[in-house]
Amino acid sequence: MTCKNITMTDFLKCIDGDYTPVENNFEIWRDLYYEFISLRGSKDGGYILKLRKDITGLELRFNIVISCIEVLKQIYSKPLADELKSQGFLLPLDWSNKPQYLNNLNKILSKAKSMLIQADKKKAELKDIEVKYADKKITSEDFENYQPIISKYQGYRIDYNVVSVLEWCKIVNQYEKYIEMKSVEQKPKNAYGKS
């Protein structure tokens, strides 16, 4: 689920703590919320999504490597050895020289643990950013107060039962640019014609 396919009404339910629109899945809600932050122009929102993606990718890669190593310690498998190579572990795996083979698998395991260290660093960074936003709770009332303003700007009533969060963000971003442009145009000019 993305901001493209959730209505503002359902999004506002989640804002108020009713997660039924996202099947009571807090992970889905959190991803939607960070996508919303990103769509509204916050650099942190996009970065949060990137961090979450990076963490998931590192943990997945680590699990793949560990699974390959567990099997390869018991029996040689070319597809699993190729998988390790595709993950960037290029040490030779020659089953005929078992001591060197096992030593190389242990070296790969050691290097793979660096993925978890990277993931932990990213998790700590993510937690710091999430703490920063924890105090900035928004309510559905914040959005409802915006509805008549952007409806007037658009020239028609914005129906939160129909408009998606993505559409709403685009409208509000466009409105804010318009207001910014108007405020620049209306600044009083000095005697030299400069604001």
C-alpha positions as YAML, in Angstrom:
chain: A
units: angstrom
residues:
- id: 1
  name: MET
  ca: [0.00, 0.00, 0.00]
- id: 2
  name: THR
  ca: [1.28, 3.45, -0.90]
- id: 3
  name: CYS
  ca: [0.06, 7.02, -0.61]
- id: 4
  name: LYS
  ca: [-1.21, 6.65, -4.17]
- id: 5
  name: ASN
  ca: [-3.86, 4.12, -3.20]
- id: 6
  name: ILE
  ca: [-5.06, 5.23, 0.23]
- id: 7
  name: THR
  ca: [-7.71, 7.92, 0.56]
- id: 8
  name: MET
  ca: [-7.31, 10.86, 2.88]
- id: 9
  name: THR
  ca: [-10.23, 9.56, 4.97]
- id: 10
  name: ASP
  ca: [-8.45, 6.26, 5.61]
- id: 11
  name: PHE
  ca: [-5.14, 8.06, 6.18]
- id: 12
  name: LEU
  ca: [-6.79, 10.28, 8.79]
- id: 13
  name: LYS
  ca: [-8.22, 7.24, 10.56]
- id: 14
  name: CYS
  ca: [-4.67, 5.96, 10.89]
- id: 15
  name: ILE
  ca: [-3.46, 9.38, 12.09]
- id: 16
  name: ASP
  ca: [-6.03, 9.08, 14.88]
- id: 17
  name: GLY
  ca: [-4.88, 5.56, 15.80]
- id: 18
  name: ASP
  ca: [-7.40, 3.40, 13.92]
- id: 19
  name: TYR
  ca: [-5.21, 1.17, 11.73]
- id: 20
  name: THR
  ca: [-8.04, -0.86, 10.16]
- id: 21
  name: PRO
  ca: [-7.46, 0.78, 6.72]
- id: 22
  name: VAL
  ca: [-3.97, -0.78, 6.74]
- id: 23
  name: GLU
  ca: [-5.20, -4.14, 8.08]
- id: 24
  name: ASN
  ca: [-4.02, -3.18, 11.59]
- id: 25
  name: ASN
  ca: [-0.45, -3.50, 10.37]
- id: 26
  name: PHE
  ca: [1.65, -0.84, 12.06]
- id: 27
  name: GLU
  ca: [4.60, -1.49, 9.71]
- id: 28
  name: ILE
  ca: [2.44, -0.59, 6.69]
- id: 29
  name: TRP
  ca: [1.20, 2.51, 8.50]
- id: 30
  name: ARG
  ca: [4.72, 3.61, 9.40]
- id: 31
  name: ASP
  ca: [5.87, 3.25, 5.79]
- id: 32
  name: LEU
  ca: [2.84, 5.25, 4.59]
- id: 33
  name: TYR
  ca: [3.52, 7.96, 7.13]
- id: 34
  name: TYR
  ca: [7.17, 8.30, 6.11]
- id: 35
  name: GLU
  ca: [6.14, 8.35, 2.45]
- id: 36
  name: PHE
  ca: [3.71, 11.13, 3.34]
- id: 37
  name: ILE
  ca: [6.49, 13.08, 5.08]
- id: 38
  name: SER
  ca: [8.63, 12.67, 1.98]
- id: 39
  name: LEU
  ca: [5.81, 13.77, -0.35]
- id: 40
  name: ARG
  ca: [5.32, 16.89, 1.74]
- id: 41
  name: GLY
  ca: [8.91, 17.83, 1.00]
- id: 42
  name: SER
  ca: [10.69, 16.71, 4.14]
- id: 43
  name: LYS
  ca: [14.18, 15.44, 3.40]
- id: 44
  name: ASP
  ca: [13.93, 13.17, 6.43]
- id: 45
  name: GLY
  ca: [10.87, 11.35, 5.06]
- id: 46
  name: GLY
  ca: [12.67, 10.13, 1.95]
- id: 47
  name: TYR
  ca: [15.79, 9.36, 3.94]
- id: 48
  name: ILE
  ca: [13.78, 7.32, 6.46]
- id: 49
  name: LEU
  ca: [12.36, 5.21, 3.64]
- id: 50
  name: LYS
  ca: [15.87, 4.72, 2.22]
- id: 51
  name: LEU
  ca: [17.24, 3.70, 5.64]
- id: 52
  name: ARG
  ca: [14.44, 1.17, 6.13]
- id: 53
  name: LYS
  ca: [15.07, -0.26, 2.66]
- id: 54
  name: ASP
  ca: [18.83, -0.44, 3.30]
- id: 55
  name: ILE
  ca: [18.34, -2.17, 6.66]
- id: 56
  name: THR
  ca: [16.00, -4.75, 5.16]
- id: 57
  name: GLY
  ca: [18.39, -5.34, 2.25]
- id: 58
  name: LEU
  ca: [21.42, -5.82, 4.52]
- id: 59
  name: GLU
  ca: [19.55, -8.21, 6.81]
- id: 60
  name: LEU
  ca: [18.22, -10.19, 3.85]
- id: 61
  name: ARG
  ca: [21.68, -10.44, 2.27]
- id: 62
  name: PHE
  ca: [23.15, -11.59, 5.59]
- id: 63
  name: ASN
  ca: [20.48, -14.29, 5.95]
- id: 64
  name: ILE
  ca: [21.13, -15.50, 2.40]
- id: 65
  name: VAL
  ca: [24.87, -15.72, 3.05]
- id: 66
  name: ILE
  ca: [24.40, -17.53, 6.37]
- id: 67
  name: SER
  ca: [22.01, -20.03, 4.79]
- id: 68
  name: CYS
  ca: [24.48, -20.71, 1.97]
- id: 69
  name: ILE
  ca: [27.37, -21.18, 4.40]
- id: 70
  name: GLU
  ca: [25.40, -23.60, 6.61]
- id: 71
  name: VAL
  ca: [24.70, -25.86, 3.65]
- id: 72
  name: LEU
  ca: [28.14, -25.45, 2.10]
- id: 73
  name: LYS
  ca: [29.81, -26.54, 5.35]
- id: 74
  name: GLN
  ca: [28.02, -29.90, 4.95]
- id: 75
  name: ILE
  ca: [28.25, -30.39, 1.19]
- id: 76
  name: TYR
  ca: [29.49, -28.45, -1.82]
- id: 77
  name: SER
  ca: [26.81, -26.90, -4.04]
- id: 78
  name: LYS
  ca: [27.81, -24.88, -7.10]
- id: 79
  name: PRO
  ca: [24.56, -22.83, -7.13]
- id: 80
  name: LEU
  ca: [25.15, -21.83, -3.49]
- id: 81
  name: ALA
  ca: [28.82, -21.04, -4.14]
- id: 82
  name: ASP
  ca: [27.68, -18.92, -7.11]
- id: 83
  name: GLU
  ca: [25.16, -17.16, -4.85]
- id: 84
  name: LEU
  ca: [27.98, -16.20, -2.48]
- id: 85
  name: LYS
  ca: [29.93, -14.81, -5.43]
- id: 86
  name: SER
  ca: [26.89, -12.82, -6.56]
- id: 87
  name: GLN
  ca: [26.75, -11.36, -3.02]
- id: 88
  name: GLY
  ca: [30.35, -10.15, -3.46]
- id: 89
  name: PHE
  ca: [32.24, -12.94, -1.69]
- id: 90
  name: LEU
  ca: [34.87, -14.00, -4.22]
- id: 91
  name: LEU
  ca: [37.08, -16.34, -2.15]
- id: 92
  name: PRO
  ca: [37.69, -19.65, -3.93]
- id: 93
  name: LEU
  ca: [35.63, -22.57, -2.66]
- id: 94
  name: ASP
  ca: [37.44, -25.78, -3.58]
- id: 95
  name: TRP
  ca: [35.82, -28.80, -1.90]
- id: 96
  name: SER
  ca: [38.88, -30.97, -2.74]
- id: 97
  name: ASN
  ca: [40.97, -28.92, -0.25]
- id: 98
  name: LYS
  ca: [38.58, -29.19, 2.71]
- id: 99
  name: PRO
  ca: [40.67, -27.29, 5.33]
- id: 100
  name: GLN
  ca: [41.11, -24.29, 2.98]
- id: 101
  name: TYR
  ca: [37.48, -24.59, 1.88]
- id: 102
  name: LEU
  ca: [36.20, -24.37, 5.48]
- id: 103
  name: ASN
  ca: [38.68, -21.59, 6.28]
- id: 104
  name: ASN
  ca: [37.35, -19.55, 3.32]
- id: 105
  name: LEU
  ca: [33.76, -20.15, 4.43]
- id: 106
  name: ASN
  ca: [34.68, -18.83, 7.89]
- id: 107
  name: LYS
  ca: [36.30, -15.75, 6.30]
- id: 108
  name: ILE
  ca: [33.11, -15.17, 4.30]
- id: 109
  name: LEU
  ca: [31.09, -15.50, 7.50]
- id: 110
  name: SER
  ca: [33.32, -12.92, 9.21]
- id: 111
  name: LYS
  ca: [32.91, -10.47, 6.34]
- id: 112
  name: ALA
  ca: [29.17, -11.10, 6.23]
- id: 113
  name: LYS
  ca: [28.87, -10.03, 9.87]
- id: 114
  name: SER
  ca: [29.86, -6.53, 8.74]
- id: 115
  name: MET
  ca: [26.43, -6.37, 7.05]
- id: 116
  name: LEU
  ca: [24.78, -6.70, 10.45]
- id: 117
  name: ILE
  ca: [27.06, -4.00, 11.86]
- id: 118
  name: GLN
  ca: [26.05, -1.70, 8.99]
- id: 119
  name: ALA
  ca: [22.38, -2.55, 9.56]
- id: 120
  name: ASP
  ca: [22.73, -1.79, 13.29]
- id: 121
  name: LYS
  ca: [24.30, 1.61, 12.52]
- id: 122
  name: LYS
  ca: [21.44, 2.41, 10.16]
- id: 123
  name: LYS
  ca: [18.91, 1.26, 12.77]
- id: 124
  name: ALA
  ca: [20.46, 3.62, 15.33]
- id: 125
  name: GLU
  ca: [20.31, 6.48, 12.81]
- id: 126
  name: LEU
  ca: [16.70, 5.62, 12.00]
- id: 127
  name: LYS
  ca: [15.79, 5.56, 15.68]
- id: 128
  name: ASP
  ca: [17.32, 9.04, 16.16]
- id: 129
  name: ILE
  ca: [15.25, 10.43, 13.29]
- id: 130
  name: GLU
  ca: [12.09, 8.71, 14.54]
- id: 131
  name: VAL
  ca: [12.63, 10.22, 18.01]
- id: 132
  name: LYS
  ca: [12.93, 13.63, 16.35]
- id: 133
  name: TYR
  ca: [9.47, 13.18, 14.82]
- id: 134
  name: ALA
  ca: [7.86, 11.54, 17.87]
- id: 135
  name: ASP
  ca: [7.11, 14.94, 19.42]
- id: 136
  name: LYS
  ca: [5.62, 16.30, 16.19]
- id: 137
  name: LYS
  ca: [2.35, 14.42, 16.35]
- id: 138
  name: ILE
  ca: [-0.23, 15.60, 13.88]
- id: 139
  name: THR
  ca: [-3.94, 15.03, 14.21]
- id: 140
  name: SER
  ca: [-6.75, 14.61, 11.72]
- id: 141
  name: GLU
  ca: [-7.94, 18.08, 12.79]
- id: 142
  name: ASP
  ca: [-4.77, 19.57, 11.25]
- id: 143
  name: PHE
  ca: [-5.86, 18.13, 7.89]
- id: 144
  name: GLU
  ca: [-9.51, 18.99, 8.28]
- id: 145
  name: ASN
  ca: [-8.58, 22.64, 8.88]
- id: 146
  name: TYR
  ca: [-6.72, 22.57, 5.56]
- id: 147
  name: GLN
  ca: [-9.65, 21.13, 3.59]
- id: 148
  name: PRO
  ca: [-11.65, 24.35, 3.05]
- id: 149
  name: ILE
  ca: [-8.50, 26.30, 2.21]
- id: 150
  name: ILE
  ca: [-7.29, 23.95, -0.51]
- id: 151
  name: SER
  ca: [-10.86, 23.42, -1.73]
- id: 152
  name: LYS
  ca: [-11.17, 27.17, -2.28]
- id: 153
  name: TYR
  ca: [-7.77, 27.21, -4.03]
- id: 154
  name: GLN
  ca: [-8.78, 24.33, -6.32]
- id: 155
  name: GLY
  ca: [-12.19, 25.83, -7.04]
- id: 156
  name: TYR
  ca: [-14.08, 22.73, -5.90]
- id: 157
  name: ARG
  ca: [-14.61, 20.85, -2.66]
- id: 158
  name: ILE
  ca: [-11.83, 18.34, -1.95]
- id: 159
  name: ASP
  ca: [-13.57, 15.10, -1.01]
- id: 160
  name: TYR
  ca: [-11.36, 13.20, 1.44]
- id: 161
  name: ASN
  ca: [-13.31, 10.02, 0.67]
- id: 162
  name: VAL
  ca: [-12.06, 10.18, -2.93]
- id: 163
  name: VAL
  ca: [-8.73, 12.04, -3.02]
- id: 164
  name: SER
  ca: [-5.63, 9.96, -2.35]
- id: 165
  name: VAL
  ca: [-2.89, 11.07, 0.01]
- id: 166
  name: LEU
  ca: [-0.58, 11.47, -3.00]
- id: 167
  name: GLU
  ca: [-3.07, 13.77, -4.76]
- id: 168
  name: TRP
  ca: [-3.65, 15.73, -1.56]
- id: 169
  name: CYS
  ca: [0.11, 16.25, -1.09]
- id: 170
  name: LYS
  ca: [0.47, 17.46, -4.68]
- id: 171
  name: ILE
  ca: [-2.41, 19.91, -4.26]
- id: 172
  name: VAL
  ca: [-1.09, 21.26, -0.95]
- id: 173
  name: ASN
  ca: [2.48, 21.55, -2.26]
- id: 174
  name: GLN
  ca: [1.18, 23.42, -5.31]
- id: 175
  name: TYR
  ca: [-0.95, 25.69, -3.09]
- id: 176
  name: GLU
  ca: [2.02, 26.47, -0.83]
- id: 177
  name: LYS
  ca: [4.17, 27.38, -3.86]
- id: 178
  name: TYR
  ca: [1.36, 29.63, -5.09]
- id: 179
  name: ILE
  ca: [1.12, 31.38, -1.70]
- id: 180
  name: GLU
  ca: [4.89, 31.80, -1.57]
- id: 181
  name: MET
  ca: [4.89, 33.32, -5.07]
- id: 182
  name: LYS
  ca: [2.02, 35.66, -4.16]
- id: 183
  name: SER
  ca: [3.77, 36.81, -0.99]
- id: 184
  name: VAL
  ca: [6.92, 37.66, -2.98]
- id: 185
  name: GLU
  ca: [4.83, 39.61, -5.52]
- id: 186
  name: GLN
  ca: [3.12, 41.59, -2.76]
- id: 187
  name: LYS
  ca: [6.27, 42.64, -0.88]
- id: 188
  name: PRO
  ca: [6.55, 46.42, -0.87]
- id: 189
  name: LYS
  ca: [9.25, 47.77, -3.17]
- id: 190
  name: ASN
  ca: [11.73, 50.37, -1.99]
- id: 191
  name: ALA
  ca: [12.62, 53.52, -3.93]
- id: 192
  name: TYR
  ca: [14.96, 51.50, -6.14]
- id: 193
  name: GLY
  ca: [12.30, 48.95, -7.09]
- id: 194
  name: LYS
  ca: [13.73, 46.18, -4.89]
- id: 195
  name: SER
  ca: [11.96, 44.28, -2.15]
...
